[in-house]
Each structure stands twice: as structure tokens, then as C-alpha cells.
Amino acid sequence: MKKILLIIGFVCFQSFSAQSIMDFDLKNVELQGMKPATINKEMKDIGITKTPFVTDNPDIISKIEGPETAATIKNFYTFTYNNTRRNDGGVMVYEFKTKNDLDAFLGKNFEQSNSRTLVKGLFCITVWSDYGRQIKGEETSEDHLNKLEKYYVNLGAKKVKLQEMEPVEATDQ
């Protein structure tokens, strides 16, 4: 009887501690100079139909990350912002099927100045901002990244450092 109660307790604990991708929904976050993206033709062609957007459809995910990576992703979430100057920013959350899948994904990606990567459990969270304006008193791309990173750190995610890109050397040919 004790074993059955332990098993039931463990299953209940697992279901309470399991996270949903929607726990990472970008709620009430504003990026100055940007607004939630309107769905354009490129997004429609991928299969993104609204903002925020969540899917477990491997065909849609493969258009974003490629078929090999899509096969390792359980769920995908994105909330995109943009403005009339075609600057964009936002978040993409990937829920991977296994820790090895997550680690392989992280190993294939590189640090970029316009994005940050965070991890919580089997979730990889990529925030980015291409907001190029540098006007005194207004938020910058760096401010957007700090705001987005802080939002996800407050939800328990940890920032990770990806590999640096190798510098391209000029050759005399």
C-alpha cells in the first residue's frame, strides 16, 4: 500500500511541477517603439496565424528551424513585435522532447549581439531585438533585451552563453 501511495504522490508531484509552454507567454510586456506584429505574408506562409502563436505542428516548426531540429521539438511559441521601419523583436520558446535534444540545439547556435538565450528545464527561450533607433530618452535594442531577459529570469529561466562565432579571416587570393 505504501508503494502505491508513493507512486501516486510522485505522479501528482510530476504533473504539478511540469510546465506548459504557455507559462512563458509574454504577458504585459511593452517594447518602446514596437507593437505586437501584424501577420504578414511571410508569417502566413510559415503558418503563423496570430500573435502570440503556439504550435506543436512539426511542419510549421520545420519551416522555422528545419526538419531535423523540428523533429526534436515538442512545442513552439513566439510573440513578435515590429514597427513601421521593419525593425522587429520578441521571443521564441522551444520545448524540446529530451535534454539531449536541447543540448544539441544549444550546441548548434552562436552568440549574437541582438539576442539572448535562456533555459529552464526542457525549454529554450530566445529573445531578440533589432530595434535600431538610438534616440536620447527612448529605449534601445539593449534595453529591449534587458527587459525581455529580466521577464524570463523572473519566471525561473537562466541565461546561457552560446559558442562564439569564429572570425572570418581575409585571404589574399
C-alpha positions as CSV (number, residue, x, y, z in Angstrom):
1,M,0.0,0.0,0.0
2,K,2.9,2.4,0.8
3,K,4.4,1.8,-2.6
4,I,1.1,2.6,-4.3
5,L,0.8,5.8,-2.3
6,L,4.4,6.8,-3.1
7,I,3.8,6.2,-6.8
8,I,0.6,8.2,-6.8
9,G,2.3,11.0,-4.9
10,F,5.2,11.0,-7.3
11,V,2.9,11.2,-10.4
12,C,0.9,14.0,-8.8
13,F,4.1,15.9,-8.0
14,Q,5.4,15.5,-11.6
15,S,2.1,16.8,-13.0
16,F,2.2,19.8,-10.7
17,S,5.8,20.6,-11.4
18,A,5.5,20.1,-15.2
19,Q,5.5,23.3,-17.1
20,S,3.4,24.3,-20.1
21,I,4.9,26.3,-22.9
22,M,2.2,28.9,-22.2
23,D,3.7,29.5,-18.8
24,F,6.2,31.5,-20.8
25,D,3.6,33.7,-22.5
26,L,4.9,37.2,-22.8
27,K,2.2,39.0,-20.8
28,N,2.0,42.8,-20.4
29,V,5.5,43.4,-21.7
30,E,5.9,46.5,-23.9
31,L,8.9,47.3,-26.0
32,Q,9.0,51.1,-26.6
33,G,8.8,51.9,-30.3
34,M,7.3,48.5,-31.1
35,K,3.9,46.9,-31.1
36,P,2.7,43.3,-31.4
37,A,3.3,42.3,-35.0
38,T,0.6,42.2,-37.6
39,I,0.7,38.9,-39.5
40,N,2.4,39.5,-42.9
41,K,2.6,37.2,-45.9
42,E,5.9,35.7,-44.9
43,M,4.4,34.7,-41.5
44,K,1.3,33.3,-43.1
45,D,3.4,31.3,-45.5
46,I,5.2,29.7,-42.5
47,G,1.8,29.0,-40.8
48,I,1.9,31.7,-38.1
49,T,-1.6,33.0,-37.9
50,K,-1.7,35.2,-34.8
51,T,0.4,36.9,-32.1
52,P,1.2,35.2,-29.8
53,F,1.5,32.0,-31.7
54,V,1.9,28.5,-30.3
55,T,2.1,25.2,-32.2
56,D,3.1,21.5,-31.9
57,N,2.9,21.1,-35.7
58,P,6.2,19.7,-37.0
59,D,5.5,21.1,-40.5
60,I,5.3,24.6,-39.2
61,I,8.2,24.2,-36.8
62,S,10.4,22.8,-39.7
63,K,9.8,26.0,-41.7
64,I,11.3,28.0,-38.8
65,E,14.1,25.6,-37.7
66,G,14.5,23.0,-40.3
67,P,13.2,19.4,-40.4
68,E,16.0,17.8,-38.3
69,T,15.6,20.2,-35.4
70,A,11.8,20.3,-35.7
71,A,11.7,16.5,-35.0
72,T,13.3,17.2,-31.6
73,I,10.8,20.0,-30.6
74,K,7.6,19.2,-28.8
75,N,6.1,22.7,-28.8
76,F,7.0,26.1,-30.2
77,Y,5.8,29.6,-29.0
78,T,6.5,33.0,-30.4
79,F,5.5,36.6,-29.7
80,T,6.8,39.0,-32.3
81,Y,6.9,42.8,-32.1
82,N,7.6,45.2,-35.0
83,N,7.3,48.7,-36.2
84,T,6.8,50.6,-39.4
85,R,10.6,50.7,-40.1
86,R,10.6,46.9,-40.3
87,N,12.5,46.5,-37.0
88,D,11.4,43.5,-35.0
89,G,11.9,41.8,-31.7
90,G,10.3,39.4,-29.4
91,V,10.7,35.8,-28.1
92,M,10.7,32.3,-29.4
93,V,10.3,29.4,-26.9
94,Y,11.1,25.9,-27.8
95,E,10.1,23.0,-25.7
96,F,12.3,20.0,-26.5
97,K,11.5,16.4,-26.2
98,T,14.7,15.5,-24.3
99,K,17.6,17.2,-22.5
100,N,19.9,15.8,-25.2
101,D,17.8,17.4,-27.9
102,L,18.0,20.8,-26.1
103,D,21.8,20.4,-25.6
104,A,22.2,19.6,-29.3
105,F,20.2,22.7,-30.3
106,L,22.2,24.9,-28.0
107,G,25.5,23.5,-29.4
108,K,24.5,24.4,-32.9
109,N,23.7,28.1,-32.1
110,F,26.0,31.1,-31.7
111,E,26.1,34.2,-29.6
112,Q,24.6,37.3,-31.4
113,S,24.6,40.9,-30.2
114,N,20.9,41.2,-30.9
115,S,19.7,38.2,-28.9
116,R,20.0,36.3,-25.7
117,T,19.3,32.7,-24.9
118,L,17.8,31.4,-21.6
119,V,17.0,27.9,-20.5
120,K,14.5,26.4,-18.0
121,G,14.1,22.6,-17.9
122,L,13.5,21.4,-21.4
123,F,12.6,25.0,-22.6
124,C,15.0,27.1,-24.6
125,I,14.0,30.8,-24.7
126,T,15.5,33.1,-27.3
127,V,14.8,36.8,-27.0
128,W,15.8,39.3,-29.7
129,S,15.5,42.9,-30.7
130,D,16.6,44.6,-33.9
131,Y,15.3,48.0,-32.8
132,G,18.0,50.2,-34.3
133,R,17.0,53.7,-33.1
134,Q,19.3,55.5,-30.7
135,I,17.3,58.5,-29.5
136,K,18.0,60.0,-26.1
137,G,15.3,59.2,-23.7
138,E,14.0,56.2,-25.7
139,E,14.6,52.5,-25.2
140,T,17.3,50.9,-27.3
141,S,17.7,47.3,-28.6
142,E,19.8,46.7,-25.5
143,D,17.0,48.0,-23.3
144,H,14.6,45.6,-25.0
145,L,16.9,42.7,-24.5
146,N,17.4,43.5,-20.8
147,K,13.6,43.8,-20.3
148,L,12.9,40.5,-22.0
149,E,15.7,38.7,-20.2
150,K,14.5,40.0,-16.9
151,Y,11.0,38.9,-17.6
152,Y,12.1,35.3,-18.2
153,V,14.7,35.3,-15.3
154,N,11.7,36.2,-13.1
155,L,10.0,33.1,-14.4
156,G,13.0,31.0,-13.3
157,A,15.0,30.8,-16.6
158,K,18.8,31.1,-16.6
159,K,20.8,32.9,-19.2
160,V,23.2,30.6,-21.1
161,K,26.3,31.6,-23.1
162,L,26.4,30.1,-26.6
163,Q,29.6,29.4,-28.5
164,E,31.3,32.4,-30.2
165,M,31.4,32.6,-34.0
166,E,34.8,32.1,-35.4
167,P,36.1,35.3,-37.0
168,V,36.3,35.1,-40.8
169,E,39.9,35.7,-41.9
170,A,40.6,37.5,-45.1
171,T,42.8,35.7,-47.6
172,D,44.9,37.1,-50.3
173,Q,43.8,35.3,-53.4
